[in-house]
């Protein structure tokens, strides 16, 4: 996953054509940029839900799949190396580094051809994890022990290796994860609290792979400076940004409000 344009960028653009009569001040824009850079836990959530999908599908989120059907287990325990390669030999998480421990347990029904699974998933940083914003080079560092939780519902249908579908419906939760943001020589401490709901469908139809999805999220970033920023993504055409109680928006994806660190699969195989 990669981040082409952050929510902070659209707020900066809004100063040229603000939604209200005044628009954000330079100080508000700088605060939003710090808060946006802090949201490394978003990648922890996505990596954990992807790992659970891949655990029983042979890599459905990466377009790979088993040749004899899906084999989801009631208990999943694995380690995700954020420096690992995908099934095509490419950097799977090009803007992240570190180790995540993924544990999931739940109820699996059906068989290798079709079925459902309901999991409770926990992703815990097993090492220092660093998430980089490729737009400005800012890094968000999460210390070992930081965790996110996800409840996840999977459904699948497998006909053969050229025709299959697996769908994930996941709700993630982050509760006050400490994050250190560094932009050049400037270091900013923050805590991130967020809820996120996503649905993704991965499939092969006649050998043609696709991955599509939608998501909503509500993220609150408390900066050590005392500033509080809330990113409310109701959908990609209805996004609000609140800075210390002052709300800007709504913004739309057409205005560049797409945090691809959280959602993008366009560049994935």
N, C-alpha and C positions, 0 to 999 in steps of 0.2 A: 504494500500500500504506500501511496505517496501523497504529499500535500502540495497541491499546485497553487492554491490561493486560500488564505485563512479568513476566518470571520473578522480578524483584526484589519485585514486589508480593505474589506468593504466599508468598515467604519471610517477608515482614512479617506476612501473615495467619497464617502457621504459628505465630507466637509466641503467638497466642490459643488455638490448639489444636494443639500441636506433635506431630510423629510420634514423638518420643522423650520422655524424662522431663524434659528440661531445655529443649530448643528452642534456637534461635539467640539469641545475646546481642545487645544493641543495637549493639555494635561490629561483629559479624558481619553484621547486617542492613545497616548502613551500607556495609560493604565490598562486599556483593553489589550494592547499588544503584549504586555507582560502577562496578563491573565490567559490570553489565548495560547501563548507559548507553554504555559504550565500544564496543559491538558494531555500529558503523556499517558495517564491511565486509560484514555480512550483506546489506545492501541493494545493495552493489556486485555481489555474486554473483548475486542475483536479477535485477538490472537487466541484467547481461551475458547470462544465459541467455535472458531474455525477448527481448532485442534480436536474438539469433540466430534464435529462433523467428519473430519478426516480419519478419526480413530476407527470408525466402523465402515468407512466407504472407500478406503484405499487412497484418499486424497481428492475427494470431490471438489473441494474449494480450489484445487489447483488443476482441475480437468482430468486428473487420473482416476482410476477406479479398478476394483477387483474384477476378475473374470468369472467369478462364480457367485456373485451376489453380495449383498451387504451383511456385515457381521458386527452389529452393535452389541456391546456388552453392558451389563448392569453397573459395573464398576470400571472406571477409567482412571489410570494414573500414568502420567507421562511428563516429560520435560520438554519445553519448547526453547530452542536456542534461537534467539532473535537475529543471530548472524548466520542462520542456516540457509541453504539453497532450496528452491522449489523443485518440482519434478522436471523442469526444463533446465536446471542448473543455474538459475538466476537467483540473485539475492532476494529472498522471500520478504524480508522486512528491511528495505534499503535505508530507512531512516531510524533504525532502532538497533540497540545492542544490549546483551545481557541474557539471563536465564530466567524462565518462568516455570514454576511447578504447577501442573494442572491436575486437579483431582475432581472427579465427577462420580455421582452415584444416582441411581434412579431405577425406573421400571421400564423394561423393554418388552413389547408384545409383537407378535407376528413372526415372520421368518426372513430368510435372506432375500426373498422376492418382494415382500411388502411388509410394512409394519410401522410402529411408532415407538418413540422413546421419550421419557420425561426425566430430565436431569437437574440436579442442583450442582453447580460448578463453582469451584474456587480457583482463582489464579493468584499465586503468591510469588513475589519477586524472590528468587533464590540467590541473586547477586545484585550488585548495583546495575540498574537498568537506565539507559540513557536514550532519550527520544529527541531527534533533531528536526527542527523546522527547516526544510530545504529552501523555503522562501527567503529567510533572513539569517539562517545559521544558528538561531537560538536553540539552546538545549534545555530539556527538562530531565532532571535526574531524580530517580526514585530509589530509595534505599531498600536493602533486603528486608523482607518481612511485610512490606506493603502488599495489600491484597484487594482484589475485587471479587464480587460474587455475581453469578449469572444463573437464572432459571431458564431452561432451554427445552423446547418441545421440537422433536424431529419426526418427520414422516418420510417414507421412501417407497419407491416402486422401481424394481429392477427387472428388465426383460432380458437384456444381454449387454455386453460391453459397449455396444453402440447406442443403446436406448435405455435410459434410466433418469430418475429424478430424485433428489433429496432436498427437503425444505426445512429450514431452521427458523423458529420463532423464539427470540431470546429477549429477556429483560435483564439488563445489567444494573449493578448498584456499586457505587464507590462512596465510602463514608469517611471524609476528612483525611485523605491520603496526603502526607507531606511531600512536597515537590520543591526542588531548588532549580530556578531558572537562571541561566547565564546567557547574556547577550553581550559579546565582546568582554570588556572588563567588568561589566555590571552584573551583580548577583542579586537575585530577588527570591525570597522564600515565600511559599504559598501553601495553602491546603485546598484540595479539590474534592468537592462533593457532587455526585452526578447520578442521574437515572437515565437510562437509555433503552429504548425498545427498537428492535430491528427484526425484519423478516427478509430472508434470503432464499432464493431457489437456484439450485445448481443442477444442470441437466446435460445429457447427451441425447440428441435426436437425430437419428441417421448418421451418427458419428460427428455431428456438429455440436461443439460445447458452448454453453452460455451460463452466465451467472448474473442474476438481477436481484435487486433488493430495494427496500425503503427503510427509513429510520427516523425516529424522533428522539430528542434528548433535552434535558434540562440540567445545566451545569452551573454550579456556583463556585467561584474562585475567590477565596479570601487571601488577600495579599498581606504580608507582614507590615506593610506601610499603613494598613488600616482600611485600604480601599477594598470594595466588594464589587465583583463583576458577575452578572448572570447572563448566560447564553441560552435562550429559549428557542429551540428549533422545533416548531410545530409541524412543519414540512419544509421542503426546499423552496417553497414560494411564500413562506410565512415565518420569518425569523426576527426575533427581537433581541436587542442587547441593552442591558440595564447597567449603568455605571453609578454606584453610590446612590441608588434610588431614582436615577433619571433614566428613562427608557427611550431608546432610539429605534426606529423602524416603523412598520415592518419592512424588511428587506427580502429580496427574492434571489433564487439561484441565478437568474438572469443578470443580477447585479454583482455576481461573483461570490455570493455567500455559499460556498461549498467547501467545508473543511474535509479535504480528501484524506487526511490522516485518519479520519473516523469512518469513511464510507467508500472510498474509491476502489472499484474493481475493473475499471475500464482498461487499465494497462496489464491486467493479469491474463495469463493464458486461458 
